[in-house]
Amino acid sequence: KAHKQMNVEDIKDLTIKGNRDGEETDVAIGQIAKISYGKGLSTIRRDSQERYLSVTASIDTDHNIGLVSREFEGKLENYELPEGYKIEFSGENKMINDSLRDLVYMLLLAIAFIYLIMVAQFQSLLSPFIVMFTIPLAFTGGLIALAITGYEISLISMLGFLVLSGIVVNNGIVFVDFTNQLRATGLDKTKALMQAGRTRLKPILMTAMTTILGLSTLSMGVGMGAEMLQPLAVVSIGGLIYSTI
């Protein structure tokens, strides 16, 4: 048997058990309560016992989520909120910012590890610093390559910088290590550097070229899914060319 839809009058007629002069009796809700119409929320969302309301939007392919979010944050900067209210950005923008921050920490940690490994190799605190100066050159070259190709700094391009920090020190290690070997035989600093330059130029160029050529197809987006990793290859190639020169 189907139930009919309940209305206000039906609610008034509903009875509850009551006690009148020691006797149990049925009392209609309409006799003891006032029933009125009102508006309520369909759902109430809470996070850490705080109520929140989500305002969502999607970004089309012609715009960058980071730039749009930054512009939006700028517009809300001087917006006066009522007392007890706050605005928080979440979603993809928050995820990207958190990931970029983590990648920066990973990059700093990678540089620290590279330095410590070279200290153990050279048995010197100064020689690794000479090699480490190739890293800023590599980063400069990576940024120039991004600017030329029109790519923006993203998670993938940041991974390129992370990879680059480990690759570009190789040329410096080869050069400085050979220079130290020559100086150990009695050559003065200038002659040792000149001879190291002549002797090690070919292997340095060869290792740089093989890496650049190996990444060239990826930088052009050849192959399935390659377009996603293009910024990584572009950063690596730009950094290698600039730092090697």
Buried (B, 14 or more C-beta within 10 A) or exposed (E): EEEEEEEEEEEBEEEEEEEEEEEEEEBBBBEEEEEEEEEEEEEEEEEEEEEEEEEEEEBEEEEEBBEBBEEEEEEEEEEEEEEEEEEEEEEEBEEBEEEBEEBEEBBEEBBEEBBEEBBEBBEEEEBBEBBBEBBEBBBBBBBBBBEEBEBEBBBBBBBBBBBBBEBBBBBBBBBBBBBBEBBEEEBEEEEBBEBBEEBBEEEBEEBBEEBBEEBEEBBEEEEEEBEEBBBBBBBBBBBBBBBBE
